Amino acid sequence: MTQMTFKVEAFWDKDAEVWVATSSDVPGLATEASSIEILTEKLRVMIPELIVLNGIIRSDYVGSITFELISHRQELIQVA
């Protein structure tokens, strides 16, 4: 099987104070976490589960997959 890379986009929701992640490559992926590190840990579990459930890979697949986390955060800073 060819190595697949799944793209995941994350943005900082300043009102909820969480990172929100979704992906058009991984149907059904929608999650949030208080830090990018916690979000990454959640994605390491969720992505394999969802790609098996969606039939992208077989349930007996043994190997590795790659995901690319693309994040965006905007901050307003005051300059004296």
PyMOL CGO cylinders between C-alpha atoms (Angstrom):
from pymol import cmd
from pymol.cgo import CYLINDER

trace = [
    CYLINDER, 0.00, 0.00, 0.00, 1.25, 3.47, -0.86, 0.3, 1, 1, 1, 1, 1, 1,
    CYLINDER, 1.25, 3.47, -0.86, 1.98, 5.78, 2.04, 0.3, 1, 1, 1, 1, 1, 1,
    CYLINDER, 1.98, 5.78, 2.04, -1.01, 8.07, 2.57, 0.3, 1, 1, 1, 1, 1, 1,
    CYLINDER, -1.01, 8.07, 2.57, -0.87, 11.51, 4.14, 0.3, 1, 1, 1, 1, 1, 1,
    CYLINDER, -0.87, 11.51, 4.14, -4.05, 12.84, 5.72, 0.3, 1, 1, 1, 1, 1, 1,
    CYLINDER, -4.05, 12.84, 5.72, -4.29, 16.61, 6.02, 0.3, 1, 1, 1, 1, 1, 1,
    CYLINDER, -4.29, 16.61, 6.02, -5.90, 18.01, 9.16, 0.3, 1, 1, 1, 1, 1, 1,
    CYLINDER, -5.90, 18.01, 9.16, -6.63, 21.69, 9.65, 0.3, 1, 1, 1, 1, 1, 1,
    CYLINDER, -6.63, 21.69, 9.65, -6.75, 23.25, 13.11, 0.3, 1, 1, 1, 1, 1, 1,
    CYLINDER, -6.75, 23.25, 13.11, -7.58, 26.74, 14.25, 0.3, 1, 1, 1, 1, 1, 1,
    CYLINDER, -7.58, 26.74, 14.25, -7.63, 28.48, 17.61, 0.3, 1, 1, 1, 1, 1, 1,
    CYLINDER, -7.63, 28.48, 17.61, -11.16, 29.36, 18.73, 0.3, 1, 1, 1, 1, 1, 1,
    CYLINDER, -11.16, 29.36, 18.73, -10.47, 32.37, 20.95, 0.3, 1, 1, 1, 1, 1, 1,
    CYLINDER, -10.47, 32.37, 20.95, -14.02, 32.46, 22.33, 0.3, 1, 1, 1, 1, 1, 1,
    CYLINDER, -14.02, 32.46, 22.33, -14.02, 28.82, 23.45, 0.3, 1, 1, 1, 1, 1, 1,
    CYLINDER, -14.02, 28.82, 23.45, -10.23, 28.88, 24.11, 0.3, 1, 1, 1, 1, 1, 1,
    CYLINDER, -10.23, 28.88, 24.11, -9.65, 25.57, 22.33, 0.3, 1, 1, 1, 1, 1, 1,
    CYLINDER, -9.65, 25.57, 22.33, -7.98, 24.24, 19.21, 0.3, 1, 1, 1, 1, 1, 1,
    CYLINDER, -7.98, 24.24, 19.21, -10.55, 22.87, 16.75, 0.3, 1, 1, 1, 1, 1, 1,
    CYLINDER, -10.55, 22.87, 16.75, -9.54, 20.28, 14.14, 0.3, 1, 1, 1, 1, 1, 1,
    CYLINDER, -9.54, 20.28, 14.14, -11.36, 19.02, 11.05, 0.3, 1, 1, 1, 1, 1, 1,
    CYLINDER, -11.36, 19.02, 11.05, -10.35, 17.26, 7.85, 0.3, 1, 1, 1, 1, 1, 1,
    CYLINDER, -10.35, 17.26, 7.85, -11.84, 16.66, 4.45, 0.3, 1, 1, 1, 1, 1, 1,
    CYLINDER, -11.84, 16.66, 4.45, -9.42, 13.72, 4.13, 0.3, 1, 1, 1, 1, 1, 1,
    CYLINDER, -9.42, 13.72, 4.13, -10.82, 12.00, 7.23, 0.3, 1, 1, 1, 1, 1, 1,
    CYLINDER, -10.82, 12.00, 7.23, -14.63, 11.91, 7.08, 0.3, 1, 1, 1, 1, 1, 1,
    CYLINDER, -14.63, 11.91, 7.08, -16.24, 12.56, 10.46, 0.3, 1, 1, 1, 1, 1, 1,
    CYLINDER, -16.24, 12.56, 10.46, -13.19, 14.12, 12.05, 0.3, 1, 1, 1, 1, 1, 1,
    CYLINDER, -13.19, 14.12, 12.05, -14.14, 17.00, 14.33, 0.3, 1, 1, 1, 1, 1, 1,
    CYLINDER, -14.14, 17.00, 14.33, -12.49, 17.44, 17.69, 0.3, 1, 1, 1, 1, 1, 1,
    CYLINDER, -12.49, 17.44, 17.69, -11.10, 20.06, 20.01, 0.3, 1, 1, 1, 1, 1, 1,
    CYLINDER, -11.10, 20.06, 20.01, -8.52, 20.38, 22.76, 0.3, 1, 1, 1, 1, 1, 1,
    CYLINDER, -8.52, 20.38, 22.76, -7.08, 23.01, 25.06, 0.3, 1, 1, 1, 1, 1, 1,
    CYLINDER, -7.08, 23.01, 25.06, -3.56, 22.75, 23.60, 0.3, 1, 1, 1, 1, 1, 1,
    CYLINDER, -3.56, 22.75, 23.60, -2.03, 21.75, 20.28, 0.3, 1, 1, 1, 1, 1, 1,
    CYLINDER, -2.03, 21.75, 20.28, -0.16, 18.94, 22.05, 0.3, 1, 1, 1, 1, 1, 1,
    CYLINDER, -0.16, 18.94, 22.05, -3.36, 17.43, 23.47, 0.3, 1, 1, 1, 1, 1, 1,
    CYLINDER, -3.36, 17.43, 23.47, -5.03, 17.87, 20.09, 0.3, 1, 1, 1, 1, 1, 1,
    CYLINDER, -5.03, 17.87, 20.09, -2.20, 15.97, 18.40, 0.3, 1, 1, 1, 1, 1, 1,
    CYLINDER, -2.20, 15.97, 18.40, -2.54, 13.10, 20.88, 0.3, 1, 1, 1, 1, 1, 1,
    CYLINDER, -2.54, 13.10, 20.88, -6.28, 12.89, 20.20, 0.3, 1, 1, 1, 1, 1, 1,
    CYLINDER, -6.28, 12.89, 20.20, -5.66, 12.87, 16.45, 0.3, 1, 1, 1, 1, 1, 1,
    CYLINDER, -5.66, 12.87, 16.45, -3.20, 9.97, 16.77, 0.3, 1, 1, 1, 1, 1, 1,
    CYLINDER, -3.20, 9.97, 16.77, -6.07, 7.88, 18.11, 0.3, 1, 1, 1, 1, 1, 1,
    CYLINDER, -6.07, 7.88, 18.11, -9.01, 9.27, 16.14, 0.3, 1, 1, 1, 1, 1, 1,
    CYLINDER, -9.01, 9.27, 16.14, -7.55, 9.28, 12.63, 0.3, 1, 1, 1, 1, 1, 1,
    CYLINDER, -7.55, 9.28, 12.63, -6.81, 5.52, 12.46, 0.3, 1, 1, 1, 1, 1, 1,
    CYLINDER, -6.81, 5.52, 12.46, -10.22, 4.72, 13.95, 0.3, 1, 1, 1, 1, 1, 1,
    CYLINDER, -10.22, 4.72, 13.95, -12.06, 6.94, 11.48, 0.3, 1, 1, 1, 1, 1, 1,
    CYLINDER, -12.06, 6.94, 11.48, -10.20, 5.82, 8.36, 0.3, 1, 1, 1, 1, 1, 1,
    CYLINDER, -10.20, 5.82, 8.36, -10.98, 2.20, 9.23, 0.3, 1, 1, 1, 1, 1, 1,
    CYLINDER, -10.98, 2.20, 9.23, -14.65, 3.01, 9.95, 0.3, 1, 1, 1, 1, 1, 1,
    CYLINDER, -14.65, 3.01, 9.95, -14.90, 4.87, 6.63, 0.3, 1, 1, 1, 1, 1, 1,
    CYLINDER, -14.90, 4.87, 6.63, -13.29, 2.03, 4.68, 0.3, 1, 1, 1, 1, 1, 1,
    CYLINDER, -13.29, 2.03, 4.68, -10.25, 4.06, 3.65, 0.3, 1, 1, 1, 1, 1, 1,
    CYLINDER, -10.25, 4.06, 3.65, -8.01, 1.32, 5.02, 0.3, 1, 1, 1, 1, 1, 1,
    CYLINDER, -8.01, 1.32, 5.02, -8.91, -2.23, 5.97, 0.3, 1, 1, 1, 1, 1, 1,
    CYLINDER, -8.91, -2.23, 5.97, -9.37, -3.15, 9.61, 0.3, 1, 1, 1, 1, 1, 1,
    CYLINDER, -9.37, -3.15, 9.61, -6.52, -5.68, 9.34, 0.3, 1, 1, 1, 1, 1, 1,
    CYLINDER, -6.52, -5.68, 9.34, -4.08, -3.08, 7.96, 0.3, 1, 1, 1, 1, 1, 1,
    CYLINDER, -4.08, -3.08, 7.96, -0.68, -3.20, 9.64, 0.3, 1, 1, 1, 1, 1, 1,
    CYLINDER, -0.68, -3.20, 9.64, 1.68, -0.34, 8.99, 0.3, 1, 1, 1, 1, 1, 1,
    CYLINDER, 1.68, -0.34, 8.99, 1.88, 3.37, 9.43, 0.3, 1, 1, 1, 1, 1, 1,
    CYLINDER, 1.88, 3.37, 9.43, 0.04, 6.41, 8.14, 0.3, 1, 1, 1, 1, 1, 1,
    CYLINDER, 0.04, 6.41, 8.14, 1.00, 10.07, 8.14, 0.3, 1, 1, 1, 1, 1, 1,
    CYLINDER, 1.00, 10.07, 8.14, -1.04, 13.08, 9.07, 0.3, 1, 1, 1, 1, 1, 1,
    CYLINDER, -1.04, 13.08, 9.07, -0.13, 16.68, 8.44, 0.3, 1, 1, 1, 1, 1, 1,
    CYLINDER, -0.13, 16.68, 8.44, -1.49, 19.13, 11.00, 0.3, 1, 1, 1, 1, 1, 1,
    CYLINDER, -1.49, 19.13, 11.00, -1.92, 22.60, 9.52, 0.3, 1, 1, 1, 1, 1, 1,
    CYLINDER, -1.92, 22.60, 9.52, -2.68, 25.14, 12.23, 0.3, 1, 1, 1, 1, 1, 1,
    CYLINDER, -2.68, 25.14, 12.23, -3.70, 28.77, 12.30, 0.3, 1, 1, 1, 1, 1, 1,
    CYLINDER, -3.70, 28.77, 12.30, -3.78, 31.11, 15.26, 0.3, 1, 1, 1, 1, 1, 1,
    CYLINDER, -3.78, 31.11, 15.26, -4.09, 34.86, 15.17, 0.3, 1, 1, 1, 1, 1, 1,
    CYLINDER, -4.09, 34.86, 15.17, -3.17, 37.08, 18.10, 0.3, 1, 1, 1, 1, 1, 1,
    CYLINDER, -3.17, 37.08, 18.10, -3.60, 40.79, 18.69, 0.3, 1, 1, 1, 1, 1, 1,
    CYLINDER, -3.60, 40.79, 18.69, -0.68, 42.40, 20.47, 0.3, 1, 1, 1, 1, 1, 1,
    CYLINDER, -0.68, 42.40, 20.47, -0.29, 45.94, 21.71, 0.3, 1, 1, 1, 1, 1, 1,
    CYLINDER, -0.29, 45.94, 21.71, 2.70, 47.96, 20.65, 0.3, 1, 1, 1, 1, 1, 1,
    CYLINDER, 2.70, 47.96, 20.65, 3.72, 50.83, 22.88, 0.3, 1, 1, 1, 1, 1, 1,
]
cmd.load_cgo(trace, "trace")
